[in-house]
Amino acid sequence: MIDPDLLLDMQDLTIRTPSRVLVDGVSIQVRSGRCVAVIGHSGSGKSLSARAAMGVIDVFPGLVRGSLRYPAYTGEKDWFASVRLGVVSSQRALLRDTRALRGGYMTYSPQSASSALNPGRTLGRQLQIAIGRRERPPEDLGLEIKGILEEVGLPPRAAASLPGELSGGMAQRAALAIAIAPNPPLLIADEPETGLDPVLRRVVTELMINVAKKTKVALMLISHNMETVERVADDVVRLQIPTVSHDSLGREREPDPRLLPFLAPAASPSHHATEPGSASTPHPPPTPEQAELPQEEA
C-alpha cells in the first residue's frame, strides 16, 4: 500500500568512481511536514546523496545499487531501475526523465545563494518563472510575488532588484523565495548556512524552518552543524566517510563483479588496495563516455 505522506524513499544508495566509493548504502525517507537532516563530515557524500535524490548522478561509473521512489507522486516506480553501471547514457536518461519533477515536485536550494539566482534577471522575474511551475497559476501574480517576498522577510521593492544589488543575507532570502515559489511538497537545502556569520546562520535556518512549516513543505536539510540539526530536525540520517576495503565486521571484501571492468589490476580480487584512492590503485585511462561526464566532489 502506497503511503501518501512519503515524498521521498531512497534506499541503499551506493555510488562510486573507479578508485573509491563515494556513497555507501545510504537510505533516506522524507515524509510530508517533517524536516530530515542529513549530516556527516566532508567527503561522506551528503551533496551527492542530495543530487541523487533528485535523479542526478554525475560521476563515473556511477550507481552501483539503490532504489529511488517518490511514492506520493509516482507510486512504486523505481527511477533507478534503468540506470546501468558505467553507462553514461542511462544516467542522462534518468536526468531527462526526472526533469519535470525538479522545480515542481521538489526544489533545490544550493550552498551558495548566487548559484540559485540569475544575475541578469530581476528577483521578480525569477519568481514569476518559478511560480509558473505550479499546476495552477495564482489569480493575481503581482500579489503572489509580494506575499512570497514578505514570507521570507524581503520588502516588495526587492522584486525590482538584480541579485548583485542584494546583500548576502537578502540573497539567501531571495534564494529561499525562489525555492518555495512553485509550492513544492519537498525542498532540498544543501548546507544553507555555508559562508554566513553565526548570527545570520541562525536567522536563515530559522526562517527556512518557519517558512517550510507555514507552507507545509517537507525539508531535507544537508548540514554538518550539529547545533542546528539538534534544534530543527525531526529525523536525522548520519553519513560516514565510505571505505572500500573492509565490510562492517572488519573483513576484507571482494569488489562487486560489475565493477571489475572499471578497476585497475591492483584492485582486482587478489590485489586489494588498503586505502581508498591510494597509490596502489592506479586510475585506468578514461573511456570516451567517462571523459564526457563532469566530475564533481562529494
C-alpha positions in Angstrom: 0.0 0.0 0.0 1.4 3.4 -1.0 2.0 5.9 1.8 0.6 9.2 0.6 2.8 11.1 3.1 6.0 9.5 1.9 7.5 12.1 -0.5 11.0 10.5 -1.0 12.2 7.0 -0.5 15.8 6.3 -1.5 17.2 3.0 -0.3 20.8 1.6 -0.3 22.3 4.3 -2.5 25.8 3.3 -3.5 27.8 5.5 -5.9 31.5 5.2 -6.8 34.3 6.2 -9.1 36.9 3.6 -10.4 39.1 4.3 -7.4 36.7 4.6 -4.4 33.2 4.5 -3.0 31.7 8.0 -2.7 28.3 7.0 -1.1 27.9 3.6 0.6 24.5 2.2 1.3 22.6 5.4 2.2 18.9 5.3 2.8 16.7 8.4 3.2 13.0 8.8 3.7 11.2 12.1 3.8 7.6 12.4 4.9 5.2 15.3 4.5 5.6 18.1 7.0 8.9 16.8 8.5 12.5 18.1 8.5 15.1 15.3 7.8 18.7 16.3 8.4 21.4 14.6 6.5 24.7 15.0 8.4 28.3 13.9 8.0 31.9 15.1 7.6 33.2 16.5 4.3 33.6 13.6 1.9 30.8 11.5 3.3 28.6 12.0 0.2 26.0 14.4 1.6 25.7 16.6 -1.6 26.0 13.5 -3.9 23.1 11.9 -2.0 21.1 15.1 -2.3 21.6 15.2 -6.0 20.9 11.5 -6.4 17.6 12.1 -4.6 16.7 14.5 -7.4 17.7 12.0 -10.1 21.1 13.5 -10.8 24.1 11.1 -10.9 27.1 12.8 -12.3 30.1 10.6 -11.5 31.5 7.6 -13.4 31.0 4.7 -13.4 28.2 5.9 -11.1 25.3 4.0 -9.5 26.3 0.5 -8.1 23.0 -0.2 -6.5 20.0 1.6 -4.9 16.4 2.5 -5.5 14.6 5.9 -5.8 10.9 6.3 -5.4 8.5 9.2 -4.9 5.5 7.3 -3.5 3.3 10.3 -3.0 3.7 11.3 -6.7 4.7 8.3 -8.8 3.8 5.4 -6.6 6.1 2.4 -6.7 8.1 3.4 -9.7 11.8 2.9 -9.2 13.6 5.7 -11.0 17.0 4.0 -10.6 15.7 0.8 -12.2 17.0 1.6 -15.7 20.4 3.1 -14.6 23.2 0.8 -15.5 26.7 0.9 -14.0 29.2 2.6 -16.3 26.6 3.6 -18.9 26.5 7.3 -19.1 23.5 7.3 -21.5 21.4 5.7 -18.8 22.4 8.4 -16.3 21.5 11.1 -18.8 18.1 9.4 -19.4 17.5 9.5 -15.7 18.4 13.2 -15.7 16.0 13.8 -18.6 13.1 11.7 -17.2 13.2 13.4 -13.7 13.5 16.9 -15.1 9.8 17.6 -14.8 10.0 16.7 -11.0 12.8 19.2 -10.3 11.5 22.7 -9.8 7.9 21.5 -9.2 7.5 18.4 -7.0 10.9 19.1 -5.4 13.1 22.2 -5.4 16.8 22.6 -4.5 18.5 25.4 -2.5 22.2 25.2 -3.1 25.0 26.1 -0.7 25.7 29.4 -2.4 22.7 31.7 -3.0 24.5 33.0 -6.1 24.1 29.6 -7.7 20.3 29.8 -7.3 20.0 33.4 -8.7 20.2 34.5 -12.3 22.4 37.7 -12.3 20.7 39.0 -15.4 17.1 38.8 -14.2 15.3 40.8 -11.5 14.1 38.8 -8.5 10.5 39.5 -9.5 11.1 37.9 -12.9 12.7 34.9 -11.4 9.8 34.5 -9.0 7.4 34.7 -11.9 9.2 31.9 -13.7 9.2 29.7 -10.5 5.5 30.4 -9.9 4.9 29.3 -13.5 5.8 25.8 -12.5 2.8 25.4 -10.3 -0.1 23.2 -11.5 -2.5 26.1 -11.0 -1.4 29.7 -11.6 -2.4 32.3 -9.0 -5.2 34.8 -9.8 -3.0 37.8 -9.1 0.7 37.3 -9.9 1.8 40.6 -8.5 0.1 40.0 -5.2 1.5 36.5 -5.1 5.1 37.7 -5.6 4.6 40.3 -2.9 3.3 37.7 -0.5 6.3 35.4 -1.1 8.7 38.2 -0.5 7.0 39.1 2.7 7.1 35.4 3.7 10.9 35.4 3.6 11.3 38.9 5.1 12.0 40.9 2.0 10.3 44.2 1.1 8.1 44.3 -2.1 10.6 46.6 -3.7 13.1 43.8 -3.8 11.2 42.4 -6.8 12.8 45.1 -9.0 16.4 44.3 -7.8 19.0 42.3 -9.6 20.8 39.7 -7.5 24.0 41.8 -7.5 22.1 44.6 -5.7 21.2 42.4 -2.8 23.3 41.9 0.4 24.4 38.4 1.4 21.5 37.9 3.8 19.0 39.3 1.3 20.4 37.0 -1.4 19.8 34.0 0.9 16.3 35.1 1.5 15.8 35.6 -2.3 17.1 32.0 -3.0 14.6 30.7 -0.4 11.8 32.7 -2.0 12.5 31.1 -5.4 12.7 27.6 -3.9 9.3 27.9 -2.3 7.6 29.8 -5.1 6.5 26.7 -7.0 4.7 25.3 -3.9 6.8 22.2 -3.9 5.9 19.3 -1.5 9.7 18.8 -0.9 12.6 21.3 -0.5 16.2 20.0 -0.5 18.5 22.5 1.1 22.3 21.9 0.7 24.1 23.5 3.6 22.2 26.8 3.5 24.5 28.2 6.3 27.7 28.0 4.3 29.7 31.2 4.3 27.4 33.1 6.7 28.4 34.6 10.0 27.0 32.9 13.2 24.1 35.4 13.7 23.0 35.2 10.0 23.3 31.4 10.0 20.7 31.1 12.8 18.4 33.7 11.1 18.5 31.9 7.7 17.9 28.5 9.2 15.1 29.6 11.5 13.5 31.4 8.5 13.7 28.3 6.3 12.2 26.1 9.0 9.4 28.5 9.8 8.6 29.0 6.1 8.6 25.3 5.5 6.2 24.7 8.3 3.9 27.5 7.3 3.8 26.4 3.6 3.6 22.7 4.6 6.8 21.9 2.7 8.9 18.9 3.8 12.6 19.7 4.2 15.6 17.6 3.5 18.4 19.6 5.2 22.1 18.8 4.3 24.3 20.1 7.2 27.3 19.5 9.3 26.2 21.8 12.1 25.0 19.7 14.9 23.7 22.6 16.9 21.3 23.5 14.0 20.4 19.8 13.5 19.5 19.3 17.1 17.4 22.4 17.1 15.3 21.9 13.9 15.4 18.3 12.7 12.6 15.7 13.2 14.7 12.9 11.8 18.5 12.5 11.3 20.4 10.5 8.8 24.1 10.2 9.6 26.6 9.5 6.8 30.0 8.1 7.3 33.0 8.5 5.0 32.9 5.3 2.9 35.6 2.7 3.0 36.1 0.2 0.2 38.4 -2.5 1.6 36.5 -3.9 4.5 32.9 -4.7 5.5 31.1 -3.8 8.7 32.8 -6.8 10.5 36.3 -5.7 9.5 36.7 -8.5 6.9 38.3 -7.8 3.6 35.7 -7.8 0.9 35.7 -8.6 -2.8 34.8 -5.9 -5.3 31.4 -6.0 -6.9 31.9 -8.1 -10.1 30.2 -5.4 -12.1 33.0 -3.0 -11.2 35.8 -5.2 -12.5 35.9 -3.6 -16.0 36.5 -0.2 -14.3 39.1 -1.2 -11.8 42.9 -1.4 -12.3 44.6 -4.8 -11.8 45.9 -3.7 -8.4 42.2 -3.5 -7.1 41.2 -6.9 -8.5 40.0 -9.6 -6.0 43.6 -10.9 -5.4 45.2 -7.4 -5.1 43.2 -5.2 -2.8 44.2 -1.6 -2.1 44.4 -1.0 1.6 43.2 2.6 1.4 40.6 4.2 -0.8 42.3 6.1 -3.7 45.8 5.0 -2.6 48.7 5.0 -4.9 48.4 1.2 -5.2 45.1 1.7 -7.1 46.1 3.5 -10.3 43.3 5.0 -12.4 42.5 3.3 -15.7 42.5 5.5 -18.7 39.1 7.2 -19.1 36.6 5.8 -21.6 35.1 8.2 -24.1 31.9 8.2 -22.1 33.8 8.9 -18.9 35.6 11.8 -20.5 32.3 13.4 -21.3 30.9 13.2 -17.8 31.5 16.1 -15.4 33.4 15.1 -12.3 32.2 16.7 -9.0 33.3 16.5 -5.4 31.2 14.5 -3.0 
